[in-house]
Amino acid sequence: MSKSIVLIPTYNEKENIEKMVRTVMDLPIAFEVLIIDDSSPDGTGEIVKGLQQEYNRLHLLSRKGKEGLGKAYIAGFEWALARDYDLVFEMDCDFSHNPQDLVKLHEACENGADVAIGSRYVTGVNVANWPISRVLLSYFASSYVRRVMGMPIKDSTAGFVCYKREVLETIKLDKIKFKGYAFQIEMKFNAWKYGFDIREVPIIFTDRSEGQSKMSKGIVREAFFGVIELKIWSWFHNYKRK
């Protein structure tokens, strides 16, 4: 079976981190977990250090400060690529992504997918506890991306993803420029342009019940204008697999 690691970026997630780690560790697949903590002032990193005494599959990457989701994931990808992991997962700490669905994404990649996306929109709109304004923003953002980029992915801003090692080795991680929703779009766009097999796996997304959302107007703006920038940039880029 492929060696798998779940990357979970954190900033002030003390309400969720212990429960999340224990839930993933109890899954039927022996996932390893890398917490990428941006020096959370609420002590999230210290909680992880305590849990490491129980779980040898739990790792911690502590960063100096809050630099954005994209940079956190890039640091995690590089950490995983420097080791012998075959499958690398992205997932939120706030239980908006159901840890049980990690098994579905794992199965999709074991059965031939290069990228498996936990998709809110591949079978309709599967979102719980979000205000209608947030649902519409997210849904039409993905529709906007499909129209502008021509990328046949229903949930391009999804943050629940599994990448095979080859995908991360092929994408030029040091050239990824965006930090928020646009980071998620940029990663999927690169995987698609390089010709990797991308599959969407239906999930139910549930808004966080503990802690605070990291959404901001700046993140939304970055996604909107970033899509146009990515489209223009792609005209000058030669996508060839190794």
N, C-alpha and C positions, 0 to 999 in steps of 0.2 A: 504494500500500500504506500502511496505517496506520502512523503513527510510534509506536514502542513503546519503553518504558523498563522495565527490570527493577530493582525495589527489593530490596536485600539488606542487612538490618540485621546489624551485626557487633559482637561484643564478645569479644576474645581469640580470633581466628580466623586467626592467622598460619600455622597448618599448612594451611589450606584456601584462603585468599583468592586467592593468585596462580593456582593451578590453576583455581579457579572462574571468575575473570575471563577467563583465556585460553580456557577451554572455551566460555563464552558468546560471546566475541568471534569464535570460529571457526564458529559456527552459520551455516546458510545464510541466515537472516534477520538484517538489520543491527540487532540490538537495541542500544539504549543501556543503560548500567548506572549506577545510582546506589547507591553504598555509603553506608550511614548508620551511621557508626561512633561509638559512645558512649565516646570517649576510651580505647580499649583500651590497657591498660598494657603489653601484649605487642608493641606496635608495628604492629598491623594497619593503622592509618591511614597510617603511613609507607610501608608496602609498596604501598598503593594510590597514594600520591603518586608513587612511583617508576614504577608501571605507567602512570600518566597521561602519562608522556613518550612511551609507545608508542602509546597508544590515545586518540584524540580523542573517542571515544564513551563514555569512562569518566569518571564524575563522583564527587565525594566531598562528603558533608555530614557535618561533624564536630560532634558535640554535646558538651556540657560533662561529662556523666557518664551512668551507667547509670540510665535511667528507665523501662525496661520496653519490651517488644516493641510494644505498642499505640502508645505515644507516638512511638516511632521510625518506625512506619509512617505515623502521622498527619503527622509532619514531612515524610516522603517524599512522601506524597500532595499535601500543600500545595505542595511544591517542584515537583512534576510539573504540577499544575494552573496554576501561575504561568507555565508554559511551554506549548508547543504539542503536547503528547503526546496521542495518541488512545487508546492502550491502556497501562494501568499494571499491572505484574505484581508479585506478592509471591513471594518464594522464600527458602529457607534457604541459608546459606553452606556447610553441612557435607556436601553431596552426598546428604543423605537424599532430596532432590528431584533427580531426574535432569535436568540442564540440557537434554538432548535433548527432553524433554517440553514445554519452552517452545513448541516449534513446534506441538504438538498444541493447546495452549491458545490460541495465536495463531490457528490455523485455526478453532477453534470460535467465537471472537469475530468473525473475518472472515466467518463463515457465519451470523451472526445472533444469537449469544448476547450478552447484555449482561454476564454474569458467567460465566466458565469456571473450574471447580474441578478441580484435579488430585486425584481422589478415590481413596482407599485401599479404599473399601467399596462402590462402586457395582456391582461385579461379583463380590462375595464379600469375602474378606479378603486384600488384596495387600500384605503387609508382610514384609520380610526382616530377619533378625538382631535382632529385638526379643524379649525374654523374654516368655513367654506372659502373665505378669501385666500387662505394659505393653500388649500387644495387647488383652487383655480390657478394661482400663481405658479405652483409647481407643475401642474398638468400642462398649462399652455407654454411654460418655459421649455419643456421637452418637445412639444409640438413645434415651437419656434426653431429649436435646434435642428429637428428633422427637415424642416422646410429650407433653412439657410444652408445647412451642411450637406444635405442629401444622405445623412447617416440613418440607416433603417433600424434605429433603436428607440423603443417606446419610452424608456426611462433613462435618459442620458445623464441626468443629474444624480442618479442613485449613488449612495455611498456604501452599499452593501455588495461587495464584489469579490470574486476569486480570480486571481491571475496565475497562469502557469509561469514557471520560471523563465521560459523562453521569451515570453511576451515582455517581461520587465527587462530582460537582457537586450532585447531588440529596440525597445523605446529608449530614446536618448533622455534619460532621467535628468541629466544636468541642463537640458534645454527646456524642461517643463517650467512654465513661467507663472501660472495662475495659482491662487491660494484657496479660494472658496469653491462655490458650485462650479465655476469655470475650470477648476482643476479636474473635477470628475469628468466633465465633458471632454477636456483635452486628452486625458488618459484614454478614454474610450475611442475618441476620434483617431488617435495614433494607432491603437490596436486594430481598428477597422481599416485604416489606410494601408497598414502593413499586411493586410489580408488574413488576419487571425480569425478563427471561428468563434464568434460571439453569440452566446445564447442567453435569453432572458428566462429566469425562473420565477414564477409568480409567488409573491409573498404578501402578507398583510403588514403594512407599516402602521405602528401605533405611536402617537406622540408621547414624549417623555412625561412621566408623572413626578419625577424627582429631579432637582437641580434646575439650572437655567439654560434656555436655548442660546446657541451661539450665532443665530441668524441676525443679519444686519442689513441695512440698506446698501452699504458698500459692497457686500457679497452679491446682492442681487444685481447691482450696477455692473460689477465685474463680469458676471455671467452674461448679461445682455450684450455688452460691447465686446467682451472677449470672444464670443462666437463669430462676430464679424471679423475680428482680427485673426482668428484661427483660419477662417475661410481664405482670407487674403494671403496669409503666410503659407498655406498649403499649396498655393499655385507655384511657389518658388522652391518647394521642397521635394526631393526625390525619395520616395518611400520604397526601399528595397530590403527584403529580409536577408539576414546573414546566410 
